[in-house]
Amino acid sequence: MRIGELSARTGTPRRLLRYYEEQGLIVAERCANGYRAYDEFCVDRVLQIRGLLDAGLPTRIIKQILPCLDKPRAIHFPDATPEMLATLEHERDRMTERIETLMRNRNAIGEYLEVVRGTVGGGRGAAP
């Protein structure tokens, strides 16, 4: 598929896709006319990259762990440095904190909605 289709299917701007390619996060073949051609696999890969970036991981760490995401049970880094492991632990802990915050916020919004819906229409709850 061409870059426009990959962009549309992943909601990722073309410029970012080119950046991911420059960083070695995704690979595109070049057609005879010079256009990039992406494999179907790139759709999931780009979504994984976006999720990891949204979670706060830098691209240099993402590049190191991407190969492991294909087979999570076979993760093995023969060249893992103490710095890399510490960075991954730190990022995991940051993600956990964000998840906990998001869950608290979601619960607070849910409670607010219950109260508001309970007071709308004379105290009757909204229909499910």
Residue pairs with C-beta under 8 A, 6 or more apart in sequence:
1 9
1 37
1 38
1 39
1 40
1 42
2 35
2 36
2 37
2 38
3 14
3 17
3 18
3 28
3 35
3 36
3 38
4 14
5 38
6 12
6 17
6 38
6 42
6 43
6 46
7 13
7 14
7 17
9 43
10 17
10 43
10 46
10 47
10 50
11 50
12 46
12 50
17 26
17 46
20 26
20 46
20 49
21 27
21 28
21 36
23 59
23 63
24 63
25 45
25 49
25 59
25 62
25 63
25 66
26 38
26 42
26 45
26 46
26 49
27 42
28 36
28 37
28 38
28 42
29 36
29 37
29 38
29 39
30 36
30 37
31 37
45 66
48 66
48 69
49 62
49 66
52 62
52 65
53 59
53 62
55 91
55 94
55 95
55 98
56 91
56 94
56 95
56 98
57 65
57 91
61 84
61 87
61 88
61 91
64 77
64 84
65 88
68 74
68 75
68 76
68 77
77 84
117 125
117 126
118 124
118 125
120 126
